Amino acid sequence: MILDRIHKENDIKKISKSELPRLAGEIREFLIEKVSENGGHLGSNLGVVELTIALHRQLTLPKDKIVFDVGHQAYIHKLLTGRREGFDTLRQFGGMSGFPKRHESECDVFDTGHSSTSISVGLGLVKARDLKKENYTVVSVIGDGALTGGLAYEGLNNAAKLKTNYIIILNDNDMSISENVGGMSKYLQGIRTAVGYQNFKIGMEEFLLKSMPKGDKVLGSLKKFKSSMKQLVVPGMLFEDMGITYLGPVDGHDINAMEKVIKEAKNIRHTVIIHVCTKKGKGYAPAERHPARFHGTGPFDIETGLPKNHTGMASYTDIFSTVMIKLAARNEDVIAITAAMPDGTGLKRYRNIYPERFADVGIAEGHAVTFAAGLAVGGMKPIVAIYSSFLQRAYDEILHDVCIGNLPVVFAIDRAGIVGADGETHQGVFDLSFLSSMPNMTIMAPKNKWELSDMMKFALTLNAPVAVRYPRATAYCGLEEHREEIEHGRSEVIYEESDIALFAVGAMVETAEHVRDLLKERGYACSLINARFVKPIDEDLLIRLSESHRLVVTMEDNVLAGGYGEHVTEFAAINDLRTEILNIAIPDEFVPHGSIEVLREKLGMDAESITGRIINKLQAMEDVG
């Protein structure tokens, strides 16, 4: 195999040009095999094989810098920098990350994970390079979907002022995670389809050089009119109008063409954009047919593309999907909003049934929230569905545009808590903290699938901001018999005894059930409370149970700082409650990648670890007493 000859960065330069197409095929086969075993981001990586090969042949790493926007398309980069063996532990705890990580290699320039950041990072590297009078090339690779993010435009605005070399590669596959939307997508589609200009230019050059004695001189004169010719034939010329040189569109699967344009771009003394057209999922038919499904996938059967170990049980996302359709049927004011995630958030079916009351704003979480605020002022009932780790990108809009005005916007927060294999940038463990600091905000978390349905219905009855957060998991079906009517700010007592009171938030209720069983096996009496509301907390219940329980244990899949447990502890201290408090939460650290089960064990968030901490706390209390 040609791939066997690549052991470290820059080894790709030893491969002959004639062998590169075969190498690209070997890389695709390798990626399909490894991702089918461990899961990961397949479609985006299959689409940038030739692009990455060309970059690595034209740059010298780690001296030159490649900044991958989001970073989920960096698998080929990792292969070409000597991390082939790491794919056996891809996204596993202690193994190789699915995103660029500086601690893994000098060739990973920036720890990415969220969209639209690469241009700003690249500009910072360019400025640092020039201030330190160093000499290296900086390339930011950004997808067309990421250009819907406001930060990308802020970066472009500043990039236009540069008087030094900086290369932006626009990887245009007409996709983000789901199909792209908005004006930028339409603009790029216009450029992609303007093949007449490209064919004319190439054909004219070949004709002049082959057919005329002074064809090179004529060609030189014609090139002076290049900018004007583009202006007439290619729609918009947005980048050129900004002062950024535009090269393309280029076939991103033609390595020779890619190498040629990168070499040309390195000689330009200001910002240059190379517009590269690729196909997401290229080389694997199931991924080409279903690019959204193979954006981020679990283990799958290579022959069919179907998931392995699929339980067939409904997830919380599935429950939300069904509830949304029912809510829209009952209330004509309901409108659903998502940020490039109709599939991931479960709104695809809703979109098909109620297209007029659905909005996909692209990768623009801040806009999604303020857009919802405007809808609320206009008398609609907006429901904004965004992943927890992406919602934090709209912190100011939630605070300033929704909460200050006390507007009835419902936030459906998917992927809350420990998400798992995508690591630090995707764990949804901060939402309870940043949302609970906001006046007027109500925060709920369901214990099971029925309660998610009930909470969404209840949220629409409140004329105020509401957040309902739920995990990336199979929806819990236990405690079906416990389905008390929801009252604002009231927790649900599932079992009431004495001695120990477990106050569990959302998905931690299932874990709390197991903790209660383990404690009772050891002879302890134990109450179990479904917190339901993180804000406001049930102060009356805390006061009442503090009289009969010597220890209150809070359990949440959120960081400790600013979370539910800290609010309970503060309330107990202010009101001199006669009980000890033990907070079970994620410590003050970023949670790495790994399976949810392994991560909970490592963080002390599994039932056995929590039970041990409770018993140790009780023993310490007895020693003091």
N, C-alpha and C positions, 0 to 999 in steps of 0.2 A: 504493500500500500504506500502511496505517496505520503499520506498522513503520518506514517511511521517515521518519516524523515524530519518531522517538525518537533523539536524538543524545547525550544526557547524562542523568545522574540527574535525577529529578523531572519529566522531560518527560512521563511517563505521566499526570501529573495534568492535562495539557492535553487528554487524550483524553476525549471524552464517554462517559458510561456506556453509551449505546446502541451505541457502536463497540467496546466491550471484548470481547464474544464473538467478533467478527470478528478482532480483534487476537490473541486466544488461538489461533484457528485458524492465523493467519499465523505465529505463533511456532512452533507445532508443525510446520508445513510446513518452516520454516527449519531447525529442529533436525534433523528427519529427513534433509533434504538434506545438511547439513554433516556430521553424524555418519556418514552412509552413505559419505562420501568419506574422512574422517579417522579414523573409529572414535571411541569415547568411551562415556560413560554416558548411554544414551538413555532407558531405561524410567523411571528415577527422575525425570528431568527432565520427561518428558511428563506425569507425574503431578502436578507442582506448578506448572503454568503459571498457573492461576487464583489459587492460593494466593499465589504470588510477586507477581502483578499487584496483588492486594489489599494486600499488605504495602507495596509501593512507593507505593501511592496514599494509604495511611494514615500513612506515615512520611515524614520529611524526611531524605534522605541527603546527605552523610555524617554529619550531626549525630547522627541516631538510628543505632542499631547493630543489625545483624542477624548473628547467629552461626549459621552452618549446620553442623550436626553432620555429620561425615565431609566434607561439602562437594562431593560428586559431583553434587548436585542444584542447583548454583548457576549453571547455564548461563543460565537466564532472568534471574537477577539480573545476570549480566554483560551480557546483551543490553540490559536496561533501564538500565544505567549507562554506555552509550555504547561498548561494545566489540564491536559487530557485525562490524567488519572483522577482528577477531582470530580469528574462527571459521575463516577460511581457513588459519590456521596452528595450529589447535587441537591441543595435545599434541605438536607438532613442536618440535625443538630450536630455541630462541630465540623460539618462538611463544607463544601464549597457553596458560596452564595449564588443565587440566581441573578444577582445584580453586581455591578462593579464595586469593589471594596478595596480601599487603599492598603489595608493590612494584608491583603492577599498578594498583591503584586505592585511593583513600582509603575507598571504599565496601566494600572487603574488610577486615573487622575482624580476622580471625584466620586464620593459615595452618593449615587443617585437612586431614585426610586419613584419620585413624583414628576409630573410632566411639566414641560415648558421652561425648564431651568437652564438648559445647556448654553444658550446664547449669553446669558448674564455671567455664567461661570467662565465661559470662554473669553469674554471681554476682560474679566478680572485677571485671567492668566496672561492675556496679551499685554495689559497694562503693567503687570508685574515683570514680564519679560523685558519690556522696553525700559522700564525704570532701572532694572538691574543690568541693562545693556547686554542681555543674553541673546542668543540666536537659535531659535527653534520655531517650528510650525505649530500652530494651534488650530485644531479642527473640531467644530461642534457638529454632531450628527443629530438632527432633529426631524421628527416625523411631521407629515402634513397635519395630522390630527392635533399635535401639540401646538401648532400655530394658532389654534383657537383660544389658547390660554393667554391672558393679558400680559403675563410676565414676559412671554416671548416677544410681544410687540414693544414692550418697554426696552428690552434688550436690542431689538432691531433699530429702534429710534436712536439709540446711542452708538450702535455699530456703524450707522451711516456717517458718523463724524470722524471715523478713524482715518489716519494717514499712514497706516502701517498694515502689513499683511495679516489678514484673519479670514479663515475659510469656514463657511457654513455649508454643510451638506444637507439639503432638504430631501429627505427620503419620502417620496410621494407614492404611497401604495393605495391611496384613496380610502384609507381606513385609519381609525385610531384603535379602539377596541371593537366598537360597532361602526357602522358606516358613517363617514364624516358628514357633517352638516354645516350650513352657513356660507357666508360670502367668500371666505378664503378657499373653501373646497370648490366652490363654483369657479373662482378665478383660476385655480390650478387646473381644473378640468378644461378650461378654455385653452390654457397653454399646452396641455397634453394633446389636445385634439388639433392644434395648429401645426400639423405635420407638414403642411404645404411649405411653410417657411423653411423648416429644417431640410426637407428634400430638395427644395430649390437651391438653398445655400450650398449643400454638399454637391449636388449635380453641377452647379455653375462652376465651382472650384475645380472639379475634375475635368470639365470640358475645357476651361481656359488653360489649365496646365498641360493638357494633352494635345490640344488642337491649335494653339496659337504660339508663334515664336516668342512673343513677349507677353505670354499669358500671366507670368508671375507679376509683371509690372501692372498689368490691367487689374489683376486680382488685388494688388496692393491699393490701387485707387478705389476699387469697389469697397474694400474693407473700411475705407473712411466713411462710407455711407451706411455701415453696419447698424449703427445705433438708430438712424432714421428708418432703415428698412424694418428693423424689429418693431419700431414704434407703429409702423403702418400695419404689419401683418400679425404680430403677437398681441393679444388683447391685454390692455391694462399697463403692462410694464411697471407694475407697482414698485418693485425693488430698484430698477434703474432710476425711476423718478425720485427715489429716496437718496440716490447717490451710491447705491450698492451695485457693483457689477454682477450681472446675471449671466450664467453659463448654463445652457441646456435648452430643452430637456434632454437628458442623456439616458440611454438604456442601462439601467442599473445591473443588468445581468450580462452585460458585455464588458469583460474585464479589461480588454485593450482600450475600449473607449473611456472607461472609468479612469484608468491610469493616465491616459493622455490629458483628460480634462483636469485631473488633480495636479499634474505637473504644470499645466498652464496656470492654474489658480495660484500656485505657490509663488509665481513671479509678479503678481498684482500687488501694488503697494497700498491697498486699502481693503475694505471688506468685500468679499466675493461670495456669492451664493451659487452653489452647483445644484441644479434641480435634477434629481435622479428619480426615474420612474421604475418601480419594482412591483412585484406581485407577492402579496402576503401569502405565506404557505407554499411558495413555489417548490415543485418537485415532489409533493406528497398530495395526492388527489383529495383525500378527505379534508385536509387543511385548506386546500384551494377552494373547495366547495363550501366549507363552513369555517371561514377565517375567524369569526367571533368566538366559536366554540374552542378553537385551538389557540386562541390568544394566550390564555392560561389554562392548562389542562392538568387533570390528574393522570395517573397511569392509564394506558389504553391499549387495546389490541391493534397491532400494526396493520394487520390485513384488513380489518373492517373500520378501524378508527373509533370504535365504540369503547366507552369507559370500562375499565376493569372494576370488579367488586362494587358494582352499582347496586345499592340496597333497594332502590325503587321507592323509598320512603320520602315523604315531602320534607323539604327544608323550610326554614323560616322565610326564605325568599319566596318559595312557592306559595306559602300561606299568604304572605303579603300580596303577591300577584293576584290571587283569587279574591282577597278582601277588597282590593282596589277596584276591581270590576264591579263588585256588589255596591260599593260606596258610590261609584259614579252613576250606577243605574238608579239609585235612590235619590241622588242630589245632583241636579244639573249644574250647580256651582263648583263642583269638584273638578280640579285640573291637576294633572300630574306633571312634574318637572324632573328631569334628570340631566346629568352632565356627562354625556357620551356613554351612558351605561344603561340603555334600555334592556339589554339582555341580562347583564349582571345584577341589576336591581329588581328584575322580575316584571318590568313594565312593557315587555314586548307584546304580550297578549292585549294588555290595556290599550296600547297604541293602535293595534289593529282594529279594535272595537270602537274606540273613541279618539280618532286621530285629531279632531278639532280641539279636544281638551287634553292634549298631550304636547309637551315641548321638550325637545332634546337640544340643549344650548351648546353642545360640544364641551370640550375640556375647559370649562369656565365656571368653576364652583361659585366664585364670588358673584358673578353675574346671575347665576341661577337663583341665589338667595335674594338679591335686590330686585330681580325680576318678579319673584314671588311676592315680595313686599308690595310692589306696585299692583299686582293682581289682587292682593288682599284689600288694598285701599279702594280698588275698583269693584269690590263686592264679591269676589270669587273666594273659593276655599282651596288655596294651593297646598299641595302635598309634595314636598321636595325629597326625593329619594337619592341619597348619596352615601357612599361608603364612609365609615367613621374616620379613617386616616386621611381621606380627601376632604372631609367637611372642615377640618381644622384650617384648610386653606381659605375658608370664608369666615374666619373668626370676626373680623371687623364688620362685615356685612350683617351677620347675625346680631351682633351687639348693637350696632349703630342704626341699621335700617329696619330691623324687625323688632328687637326688644324695647328700644327706646319708645317706639310708637305703639308698643303692646299690640302688635298686629297678629291676627289669627293665621299664622303659617305653621303647618305641621311638618316636622322633620322626621322622615323615616330613615333611621340610621342603620344601614346594613353593615355586616362585617365588624360588628363591635366586639371588643374583648380581644383575646389572643387569637390571631388569625392563623399563624403557623408558618408555612414554608417560605413566604415572601420576606419575612424578617422585619428588621427594625422600622423600615419606612412604611410598612403596611399594617402593623399591629394597631388595632383600634382601642387603645388603652388610655386615651387622654380625654375623650369626649365628656365623661361625667364631670371632670375637673373644670374644663373651660366653659362648659355650658352652665354648670351650677353656680358659677360666679356672676351670672347675668341676671339682673332683676327682671321680673315678669315671666321668666322661663319656667315651664313645668317639664319635668323629666320623668319618664316612665320606662320600665323594663319588664317584659313579660316572662313568666316562669315556664310557659308551655305554649303550644300552638293555639289553643283556644283563647288564651289571654292576649296573645298578639292581636287576634281578630277583635276582641272586646276593646282593647286599648285604642286601636285605630278608630273604631266607632266613637269611643268616648272623646278622643282628641278633637274630633270635629265639633263636639258640643261646646268646647271651651272657646271663648272669644279672646284668645290670647296665644302667644307662642307655645308650642308643645313639641317635645322631642320624644320619640319612641325608638329605643335602641335594642337591637337583637343581633345574635351571633351568626357567623358563617357555620352552620351546622344543621344536621337533621333536627327537625322540630321535635322537642320533647313531648311525649304523649302521656306521661305520668300525671298523677294528681288530677285526673279528669273530673273526679267527684267534687273537687274544690274549685268552684267557679262562682264565687260571691260577686255581687254587683260592685262595680268600681265606683268608689267615692273619692273625690279629689283630696289628695294628701293622706289617704287612709291605707295602711298596710293590711295584709290578710293573715290572720292567725290560722295556720294549718294544724298544728298540734300545740296545745298549751299544757305544760306541766310545771316544773319549777327548776331551780338551781342554775341551769344554763339556758340562755335564750339565743338562738341562732337567727340573726337578721340577714337574709340572703337577697342579693340583687339579681334579678333576671336569670340568666343561665346558671348562676351559682346556686339556685334553689335545688336543682337536681343533685349537685355535689353535696349540698347541705343535708339532703335526705340520707345520703350514705354516711355522712359524719354523724348524724343523729343515731343511726343504727349502730355504728361502732361505739359511740359513747354509752348507749344503753346496754350493749354487750358487756361493758365494763362497770355497769351498775349505776350510771349517772342518770338523773332525770333531765330531760331536755325538751325545750319548746322549739318549734320551728315556725318562723315568720317569713312570709313572702313580702319583702319590703314594698314592692310595686312602685312606689314613688321615691326617687332619689332627691327630688325637690318638688314640693316641700316634704321634709321628713315627717313621720307620724309622731309628733311630740307627745301626744296624749298616751299613746300605747307605750312609748319608752318610759314615761313616768309611772304608768301602772305596773309594767313588768319589772321595773327596778325594785319594787317593793317585795317581790317574791323570787327574784333571781339574783344570785351573787355575781354572775358573770354574763355580760352581753357581748356576743361575738358578731361583728359585722363581716360580711363576705361579699366581695365585688371583684370582677375581672377588669379593673381599672387601676391606675397608679394610686398609691396611697395619698400623695400630696393633692389636696383639694377635692378628694373623692367623698363618697358617701360616709365612709368610716370616720373621716376627720370631722365631718359635720355632726355626726352622732356624738363623737368624743367631746367636741366643743359644747354641744348642748348639755351633755351630762355634767361637764365641769361648771358651766354657768349656773345650772340649776341644782347643784349639789346632790345629784342622784346617788342613792346608796347602792351602787353597783360598780364593779370593775368593768372596764371596756378592753376588748382585744380586737384589733383591726386586722383582718386578713385581706391583703390587697397586693398588687404588684409593687415590688420595691422600686426605689429611685434609680432605675437603670433602664436602658433600652433593651427590649426583648429581641434576641437573635432569631434566626430562622431555625426551623425544626418542626416536627409534628406537634400538634396541640397537646397530645398526651404527654410527650417527653418534656415539653416546655413547662406544663403545669407541675410536673414532678420536680423539675429543676428549680422552679420558682417557689416550691412549697405550697402550691395551690391545689393539689390533689387531695382526696378525702383522707388518706392515711396520714399525710403530712400535717393537714389542718387538725386532725384529731390529736396528733402528738403535741402540737403547739398548745392546744386547749388544755390538755392534761398537764403539761409542764407549767402552764400559767396557774392552774388550780393548785398545783403542788407548791408553787412559789407563794401563792396567797396564803396557803395553810402554814407555811414556814414562817411568814411574817406575822400571821395572826396568832 
